Structures are given as C-alpha cells and as structure tokens.
Amino acid sequence: MSGDISAVQQPRILLEERFELGECPNWDGDNNRLYWADIVGQKIHALDIETGQRHSWSFESEVGCFGLTDQGRLVVALKSDIVLFDPKTGDREKLAVVDGDNDMSRTNDGKIGPDGTFWVGTMDQNADKQPVASLYRVTGKGEVEHKAGGIKISNGLAWSPDGRIMYHSDSRGPWVNRWDFDTKTGAISNCQRFLDLDDMIGRPDGAAVDMEGCYWSAGVSAGKLNRFAHDGTLLLSIDMPMPNPTMPCFGGADMKTLYVTSHMENYPAEKRDEFPDAGKLVMLRVDVAGVPVNRFREGG
C-alpha cells in the first residue's frame, strides 16, 4: 500500500441503521456473518452478508466486547460478567467476573488471543478518566489473570501474523504499546511504546492487524482509519464518513474487506443531524488480507 490511498476502495455505508456505541466487529467466516455490539444499547447484532438478514440479541447490561468460540458460541464480556452465549438458542452460561467490585468500571475492548483465551480490558466510567483500568486474560475454565494495569480506557488489542507480538492501547493515553507474546502460555513481556498519538491523528480505539504486520487503528477523535507499519510509521490515513470510528475488523472470503463500527454516544440532537452517518457501519476493500482472529477454546 505504501501510503497510496488509491490502493483502497473508498469507504461506503454498509447499513443505514445507527447504533449508539457500535463496537467490536467480529467476522464469522464459517457462516459469512458479521457480528458487532452496541455497548450502551446492550445488544449484539449480526448481519448475514449474502442474504442481508439481520439478527440481534439483548443483554442485561452493557456489552463491552465478545468473540467467537470453537463450539459455535460467543464469549461475551458484559459490564463485569463473562458469559458463554449460544446465538441459536439464546442460552447463557456464566464463566467468570472481572472488576465486579467496582461500580464505575466496565469492560471495554477485548479479543481472542492466539493462545485461545479471551483478553478483556476495562475502562473508568468517570468523566475525569483515571488510570484505574486493567487488562485481563480469561481462560475457557473461567480462570482470570490480571495482565496489565494503570490504564484509563483499555483498547486496541491485536496480534501480529505469527502471534508473537501483542498490541494494546489506552485511548486516553493516548498511546499504543507492544508486548512480546507467548502463544502457548499467554505470557506477555518486554513492553515497549509503539505509538504516541493525539486528537489530530486520532486517539487509538479498536484495532486489527494485516498479513504484512501493519496495525490498523480507528482514530476515534479524528474520523480516520490509520494504518501503521510495524516500526510505527503512519502509512495511510483514511477519512471515514462518520466522525467517530471505533473499531475495524477484516472479513470476507479473502479477508480483504474491512468493516468499521462507529458511535454517536452523547451526541446532542443537533450534532446527530449534522453527522447523519455517525453510529453507522462502513466497509471498504483493501489489497492486503487481515490476520484472522482466533476462537475461544471452551473448557481449555
């Protein structure tokens, strides 16, 4: 790509629906289905790409993040509960709890790691964000391990193509760190600063990595989708149709379609009118395939 914006298709609106806080797109290649969450809407949504059929499921609290399991279920991070959810039957099974004793904390960005476990971050819900949030690792047996702290809004999880590098951001840092990652044990080490960002480039929200090892970050404060090389060089900055993109994910049969969620949370009525595409999903084609996201190993 080398910074050539002609190498990507211009973003286009995927659905005309608007979501208060669209987040966490997940591609289910087995069923040609895109999932995503509306965090404050307390729902997980899905779209069958070929048929256009829509699905949605409601939950009892915010849906911070989720991932696909190896048994055809979803592992879902609610405000503090981690549950296994069967979208076919609606059955739910509580697996674990993270930060359950903090009313002003909720889960935020999360993803299934190359180790087959659910990596879940939290965020401080107070207006004046403090570095009290954390990053956790949840196993298929329901074991919870604290992995990192001192974070305001945990975000931006993604792994390199070989799984040996983990990226993790604090949206209010605003920075992205890079860790060495053990794909067998989930051990992380040798934390290094990867990016220091700002409101103009875009505070780092959700992220994905392509097969060239480049890090795609939703610049939530700038209305941009940014692609960074593995040395931190900004290669591409794509203007989104909406001002607050929240997270990209790769999908499609060739993994060269990017799906991007967005939000309109806390927008007053006049701002919602000014930005009619806020809260919508967009898609765009790129010329480098994305790294497939792993599946959660139930019981593992």
C-alpha positions in Angstrom: 0.0 0.0 0.0 2.8 2.3 0.9 0.6 5.2 1.7 -1.2 5.2 -1.6 -4.9 5.8 -0.8 -5.8 4.6 -4.4 -4.8 1.1 -3.1 -8.0 1.0 -1.1 -11.6 1.4 -2.0 -13.3 4.4 -0.6 -15.4 3.6 2.5 -19.1 3.1 1.9 -22.0 2.7 4.3 -22.9 -0.9 5.0 -26.2 -0.4 6.8 -28.4 2.7 7.2 -29.1 1.7 10.8 -27.4 3.9 13.5 -26.0 2.5 16.8 -25.4 4.5 19.9 -22.0 2.9 20.6 -21.2 0.5 17.8 -18.1 -1.6 18.7 -16.3 -4.9 18.5 -17.0 -6.2 14.9 -16.3 -9.9 14.6 -16.1 -11.8 11.4 -17.6 -15.3 11.3 -16.2 -16.8 8.1 -17.9 -20.2 8.6 -21.3 -18.5 8.3 -20.4 -15.4 6.2 -21.7 -13.3 9.0 -20.6 -10.1 10.6 -21.3 -9.6 14.3 -20.9 -6.3 16.3 -22.0 -4.8 19.6 -23.9 -1.7 20.6 -22.3 -1.3 24.0 -24.7 1.0 25.7 -27.6 -0.4 23.7 -26.8 -3.7 25.5 -27.1 -5.7 22.3 -25.1 -7.9 20.0 -26.1 -7.6 16.3 -25.4 -9.7 13.2 -25.7 -9.4 9.5 -25.6 -12.3 7.0 -23.6 -10.7 4.2 -25.1 -12.7 1.4 -28.8 -12.6 2.3 -28.9 -9.3 4.2 -30.7 -11.0 7.1 -30.3 -9.2 10.4 -30.3 -10.6 13.9 -29.9 -9.1 17.4 -29.8 -10.3 20.9 -30.3 -8.2 24.1 -28.4 -8.5 27.3 -28.9 -7.3 30.9 -26.0 -4.8 30.9 -23.5 -3.1 28.6 -21.8 -5.4 26.1 -18.1 -4.4 26.3 -16.7 -6.9 23.8 -17.1 -10.5 22.7 -15.5 -13.2 20.5 -16.4 -16.4 18.7 -15.8 -19.8 20.4 -14.6 -23.1 19.0 -18.1 -24.6 19.8 -20.2 -22.1 17.8 -21.0 -19.9 20.7 -20.0 -16.4 21.7 -17.9 -15.5 24.7 -19.3 -12.1 25.9 -18.0 -9.5 28.3 -20.9 -7.8 30.0 -20.3 -4.9 32.5 -18.3 -7.3 34.7 -19.6 -10.8 33.9 -18.1 -13.0 31.3 -20.7 -15.3 29.8 -20.9 -18.0 27.1 -23.9 -17.3 24.8 -25.4 -19.5 22.2 -26.9 -17.3 19.4 -29.0 -20.2 18.1 -30.8 -21.0 21.4 -30.2 -17.9 23.5 -28.8 -20.0 26.3 -26.3 -18.2 28.6 -23.7 -19.6 30.9 -21.7 -17.5 33.4 -18.0 -18.2 33.1 -16.2 -15.5 35.2 -16.2 -12.0 36.6 -13.8 -9.1 36.1 -13.7 -5.9 38.2 -17.1 -6.9 39.7 -16.5 -4.9 42.9 -16.1 -1.5 41.1 -19.4 0.1 40.0 -17.6 2.7 37.9 -15.7 0.2 35.9 -17.0 -1.7 32.9 -15.4 -4.0 30.3 -14.4 -2.4 27.0 -12.2 -3.6 24.1 -11.4 -7.3 24.0 -10.4 -10.1 21.6 -9.5 -13.8 21.5 -5.7 -14.2 21.5 -3.5 -16.7 19.7 -3.5 -18.7 23.0 -7.2 -19.3 22.6 -8.2 -17.2 25.6 -10.3 -14.1 26.0 -8.3 -10.9 26.6 -10.6 -8.3 28.1 -9.9 -4.7 29.0 -11.8 -2.4 31.3 -12.3 1.4 31.5 -13.0 4.0 34.1 -16.6 5.4 33.5 -16.0 8.6 35.5 -15.9 11.7 33.3 -12.4 12.6 34.6 -10.8 9.3 33.5 -8.2 7.9 35.9 -5.6 5.2 35.3 -7.5 2.6 37.3 -8.5 0.2 34.5 -6.8 -3.1 33.6 -6.3 -5.8 31.1 -7.3 -9.4 31.9 -6.9 -12.9 30.4 -9.9 -15.2 30.8 -9.5 -18.9 30.1 -12.0 -21.5 29.0 -12.1 -22.8 32.5 -13.1 -19.4 33.8 -9.7 -18.5 35.3 -9.0 -14.8 35.4 -5.5 -13.4 35.3 -4.6 -9.7 35.7 -2.1 -8.8 32.9 -1.6 -5.0 33.0 -2.9 -2.0 35.0 -2.6 1.7 35.2 -4.9 2.2 32.2 -7.7 4.7 31.7 -9.5 3.1 28.7 -8.1 -0.3 27.7 -8.3 -0.7 23.9 -6.6 -1.6 20.6 -5.9 -5.3 21.1 -4.5 -7.1 18.1 -1.7 -9.6 17.3 0.9 -9.9 14.7 0.5 -12.6 11.9 2.7 -15.0 13.8 1.0 -14.2 17.1 4.3 -13.3 18.8 3.6 -9.6 19.2 0.5 -8.2 21.1 -0.6 -4.6 20.6 -2.6 -2.8 23.3 -3.7 0.8 23.6 -5.0 3.3 26.1 -7.4 5.6 24.3 -6.9 8.3 26.8 -3.1 7.8 27.0 -3.2 8.2 24.1 -0.7 5.5 23.3 -0.2 2.0 21.9 2.2 -0.4 23.5 3.7 -3.5 22.0 4.4 -6.7 24.0 6.2 -9.9 23.3 3.6 -12.7 23.4 3.9 -16.4 24.2 1.3 -18.1 22.1 1.2 -21.3 24.3 1.0 -19.7 27.7 -0.3 -16.2 27.1 2.7 -14.7 28.9 3.5 -11.1 27.9 6.9 -9.5 28.4 9.2 -6.7 27.1 6.6 -4.0 26.9 7.6 -1.1 24.6 5.9 2.0 23.5 4.8 1.6 19.9 2.9 4.8 19.2 2.2 8.1 20.9 -0.8 9.7 19.3 -3.0 12.8 19.6 -6.5 14.0 18.7 -5.5 15.1 15.2 -4.1 11.8 14.1 -6.7 10.1 16.1 -6.8 8.7 19.6 -6.4 4.9 19.3 -9.7 3.0 19.6 -10.1 -0.6 18.4 -7.6 -2.2 16.0 -6.7 -5.0 13.7 -3.5 -6.3 12.0 -3.0 -7.3 8.4 -0.8 -10.0 7.0 2.1 -7.5 6.4 2.1 -6.9 10.1 0.7 -3.4 9.8 -1.6 -2.1 12.6 -4.9 -0.6 11.6 -6.3 1.8 14.3 -9.6 3.5 14.5 -8.7 7.2 15.1 -11.9 7.9 17.1 -11.2 11.6 17.7 -10.3 12.4 14.1 -12.7 10.5 12.0 -9.9 8.5 10.5 -8.8 4.9 10.0 -5.0 4.8 10.3 -2.5 2.1 9.1 0.8 2.0 10.8 3.9 0.0 9.8 5.5 -2.3 12.4 8.1 0.4 13.0 5.3 2.9 13.8 5.4 4.8 10.5 2.0 6.1 9.5 1.4 4.6 6.1 -2.2 5.5 5.4 -4.9 7.7 6.9 -8.3 7.2 5.5 -11.2 9.7 6.1 -14.3 7.9 7.4 -17.8 9.0 6.5 -18.5 9.4 10.3 -16.6 11.5 12.9 -16.0 8.7 15.5 -15.0 5.3 14.0 -14.5 2.8 16.8 -13.0 -0.5 15.5 -12.0 -2.2 12.3 -12.1 -5.9 11.6 -11.1 -7.9 8.5 -13.6 -10.2 6.8 -14.8 -11.6 3.5 -13.8 -14.8 1.8 -10.3 -13.3 1.0 -10.1 -11.3 4.3 -9.6 -8.1 2.3 -12.8 -6.4 3.4 -12.6 -4.0 6.4 -15.7 -3.5 8.4 -15.6 -0.5 10.7 -18.1 0.5 13.5 -18.7 3.9 14.9 -20.6 5.7 17.6 -22.8 8.7 18.3 -22.8 8.4 22.1 -23.5 11.6 24.0 -24.3 13.5 20.7 -26.9 16.2 21.2 -29.8 16.2 18.7 -28.2 19.0 16.5 -24.9 17.0 16.3 -26.8 13.9 15.2 -28.4 15.9 12.5 -25.1 17.4 11.4 -23.4 14.0 11.1 -26.1 11.7 9.8 -23.6 8.8 9.3 -22.5 8.8 12.9 -23.2 5.4 14.5 -23.3 3.5 11.2 -21.1 0.7 9.9 -18.9 1.1 6.9 -17.0 -1.3 4.7 -14.0 -0.9 2.4 -11.8 -3.1 0.3 -8.1 -3.2 0.8 -5.3 -5.0 -1.0 -3.7 -6.8 1.9 -5.6 -9.5 3.8 -6.2 -9.3 7.5 -5.0 -11.6 10.2 -7.9 -14.0 11.1 -9.0 -13.5 14.7 -8.7 -16.7 16.9 -11.5 -18.6 18.5 -12.0 -19.0 22.2 -11.2 -22.5 23.4 -14.1 -23.6 25.6 -13.1 -25.6 28.6 -9.4 -25.0 27.7 
